Structures are given as structure tokens and as C-alpha cells.
């Protein structure tokens, strides 16, 4: 059919080749454009995650290159070219198809990541399962993209006959070269294996709460070589991924986000523990930060000057536990100041006349002088 069209138009070979090539490229772009319009129309009412929108975002650009190259490869046999120009053009189209197909595969990986990220949303209150999947997903995505890029590059190189011969000649030196590269890249390989171990054994996960190097923060990113921990004051702590295999650290969300928190009061011996416990329970009763699992007030220590009162509470997350502890300290202090100010810590002293009275620290220093 295409050959009959050429005869009917009576076009010279040079002009026919240009026309055929342009038609192929434009046809591919038109097909991609029509598909994009259809997909956008079907997803225009979606405000949150959209399967179609994700396809457009991740595969739209790769399709803009792949479809024209594919159609150009189909019409290539109908072009009238001499043997050498045809061989050169065929090689260019072949390489273009390989590279654009590699971009297509990378887009598919990112599309799959979007779908999993939507399905396992970290915004949930109890997101242990989500953090497991997101940690594995991040590592698998980076590994898959790296492998696709390497294989695409190798496919392009192997499409040249001369490079195939060079590669065959180099196979004899692979053993020695592998040993040399192994020694040179020992640390990189160690980091890569540590990354695989973390991705699947998961001592840490995305959004885990850690105490590491004396800092409290959340895991924001896990790469093949390092981990980014966001500190509570918005600093970023960057640690090599081997750190989490070789050194101890605290993970507050290893098996769940729920946690216990403590707040201490230091009071005089005259403190009414029962009254304080009643106020403590009243404060927790309608407090949304408390998850209603644990509420305990106990005298945990007695010194020569004060008693130590511990308030033990539970919360769904470490952030809520911190806010709840601060809330209890403030409210209990206000209650003691208003109703039981006499039980605040005091210094006692025995005077020379045999009497006894309570003195403040300033009074004791004054009498001593």
C-alpha cells in the first residue's frame, strides 16, 4: 500500500524518505496525544490519587519518544536508501528504541511505586505495615531503576559488532579484574549488601522513630549507601547505612507506634498522694492524647529531702507521649500550687534553742552566715 502511494505521488526518493519519516514521527505523537486526552478526560473528577493520572505522569514522556521510534522502525523498510545510509539509520532507530524502552520500564517502576504508596499510606495512626512496605519499596525501586539503566546501556553497546568482539576478548581477564574491582569497591559492596539486609530484615523503616547518636528523630530516607534521619529541630542526621548493622541504636516504633511515657514530681513528705492521684486520673479522663491503656501514679523513690512521684501514661505515638507528659507536668504543678502548696520541696533545719522550723534555701544560707 505504501509503495503504491509512492508511485501515485511520483515523489523523488529523497523527498519520499523525509515525508515518510516525518509522517511516522508525527503519527506517534498524535497517538500519544489522543491517548493522553482520553485518559485526562476519564480522570478529571478525581482529586486524590488517580490510576490514570499516575500513568500520564510516569509514562507520558517516555511514550512521546517510544511511539514515534516504534512507528519509524515499522516504516523503515519502505524507505529508498542506499545500503550504508540505511544501515546507519537502522542502527540509530534501534538504539533509540532501546533507550526509549528503558525509559518506559523506569516509568513503569515509578508508576508501581505510586500505586503502592497510595495503598500503604503513612498517614494512618498505626502504620507499622505501611512502613514495612514503604521501606522495601524504596530499596526495590532504586535497585530496579539501576538494573534497567545498566541493562539498557549494555544492550546498546552489544548492538555494535566491534564491541561484541572486544567484550569476548575481555572475558579472559574477568577473573583478575573482578578481584581488583572487589577490593577497590569493598566498602560500596558492603553498603549495598547492608542496604539489602535493612530492606528485608528491617531493623529500621521509613518513618521509624529513632534515638541515634544521642538525637531523637524520624527516618526520612533510606538509600543504597546512607540513611537520612530528620531531627526534631529540623536538622538532618546523615548516617552510613552500615551504621545500622554494626552499632546499637534505639527504635521506638520497631513493633508499633504506641509507647509509654513518664513524668516526675519531686515533693515534700507531706504531699497527699491520694489527692494527687485523683487529680491525675481526672486530667487523663477526657484527654485525647491518652490512648486509655496505662495510667499509674506511684512513689518511686524517697530521698532525705523529697519524695519522687512518677506518672506513667501511654500514647499512640512518641510525639503524643511527649505532649502528654508536658501537659501533666503543667497541670499537676498548677494543682499543687493552688491546693497543696505546703507540699512543695522544703529544707528543714534544727535551731540552737532546740526549736524546729521550716526554712527556705535562702534563709539557711543567711543563718549560716
HUWOBEL-V691672 format. One record per helix or strand. SS is the DSSP state (2 for helix, 1 for strand). FROM is the first residue (numbers start at 1). TO is the last residue. If there is no record, write none. Layout:
ss->{SS | SS}
from->{FROM | FROM}
to->{TO | TO}
//
This chain:
ss->{2 | 2 | 2 | 2 | 2 | 2 | 2 | 1 | 1 | 1 | 1 | 2 | 1 | 1 | 2 | 1 | 1 | 2 | 2 | 1 | 1 | 1 | 2}
from->{2 | 13 | 51 | 83 | 128 | 161 | 186 | 209 | 215 | 226 | 236 | 243 | 250 | 259 | 273 | 295 | 307 | 318 | 341 | 344 | 347 | 356 | 361}
to->{9 | 42 | 78 | 119 | 158 | 184 | 201 | 212 | 222 | 231 | 240 | 246 | 251 | 267 | 285 | 302 | 315 | 339 | 343 | 344 | 350 | 359 | 368}
//
